[in-house]
Amino acid sequence: MTTTFLTPQQTSAWQAFLAQLQGIPLITDEAQIARLSQDWHSLSPVLSRQLSDKRGDLIVCPGHEAEVVQVAQACVAHRVPLTIRGGGMANYGQSVPLQGGIVLDMSRMQQICWLKPGSARVEAGVRPLALEKQARDMGWELRLIPSTFRTATMAGFIAGGSGGVGSIAFGGLRARGNVLGVRVVTLEDPPRVLELRGDEIQKVNHGWGLNGILTEVEIPLAPASPWAEAILAFRPEPGETPQQALMRAVRCGYALAASDGIPKRLLSLQAWPIPTYFPALRPLVPEGSHCVQVIYFEPNHEALADLAQEYGGSLCWQKPAGEVGRSPTLMEYCFNHTVLHARAADPGITAIQGKFPAQGGPEMVEHLVEHFGDELMMHFEYNRINGTITGGSGHLVRFSSEERLQEMMRYEKELGCLGPNVHSYLIEEVGRNTPQLILDFKREGDPYGLLNPGKTRCLL
């Protein structure tokens, strides 16, 4: 069905809507509305052009679930679109309102409901860093944590993310067991409050807030480990080309990913000149060196050094486990943080998501580097997805035009290594394998199409 949305220009009806929000903090300042209507979609020049002028009409800041239900009831009654915001770390414009309405800022909901050996239950706005600190005090830690752990929210991570630091051991957020439960408010008439567990979690996992408002999430924890950090440098040897040195680094990364005796929390490849975009790490990396960044189980230091030496690499920097929490940390120089740092140094850089399986992946990497030359800088994280090692994340490209970017993505698609399209705000294009149950649940939980409208092709 097609819904006609209420706007502030319909003065009397809008005032009636506002009256239904009585008691909930609202932000009406235009500058703050503009800021809180944006996210990290600016990593894409395509999305920047499409979304930079989008704004909500009002920011609503609930402090607990009852207020979320109150907001949902008001939006349903008056047909006001609602876009959910956590920490604003989304990469594809997930938290940018396309059709006005309200932005529901969940950051005030910061209660840790409970924390016990093996699992935790928190409200939507809890920061991963805060939860990690409390868990480690009990001898536990998050299985998966985003590189944006300082500013992201736990519900935003689950609704908008797909994996992160820890994916080399535990896979992605959609892997069975990585999310234990979620509490969801629908936009039906009247709204329902649902507890989803087991496979039902996939109705909203990485669902972008298209079909329900997450108010609480329950996650498993892992025993805390003494994680050390290291950078392995691969500099061209006499008579060797930079590309040959890069392939040594790539193959070392795959070998390290497959080394089950060396537990890892992060494993990331950064081809030269990407390390030059990291101000805190740049002095630590030898000129011209490709890097493998690793967060690893500290007692395995000798095993790590031996493996690096086998591929002609050297440890150019390391941080002992006792300095966990001190900067720099490699957790903030991986995944889309890599793109963020690079664009801060050179706004002409963006990314293409690639996927490079262990079988045939190194050859794909070599082919792309040879084919595109300086136009492409290889970066990806090694992950373990359903038991299979794969490299995947945003390798950097020098942006010249949208047409050229599309040409590059078509080439990678034909080669068989193109990942999600990070230059689209449609969930079907970004996800490519968006589960049908997410779209089915949108029809059920959002029958008026009020949640984050415009981000899916799903017809109601």
Helices and strands as residue ranges (DSSP letters): H 11-19, E 26-27, H 30-36, G 40-43, H 45-51, E 58-60, H 65-78, E 82-85, E 102-105, E 112-116, E 119-123, H 128-137, E 140-142, H 154-160, H 167-170, E 181-185, E 193-197, G 198-203, E 213-223, E 227-234, H 242-257, E 264-270, G 274-277, G 282-284, E 290-297, G 298-300, H 301-310, E 314-319, G 321-323, G 330-332, H 335-345, E 349-357, H 361-372, G 373-375, E 376-377, E 379-385, E 388-398, H 402-415, H 427-431, H 436-445
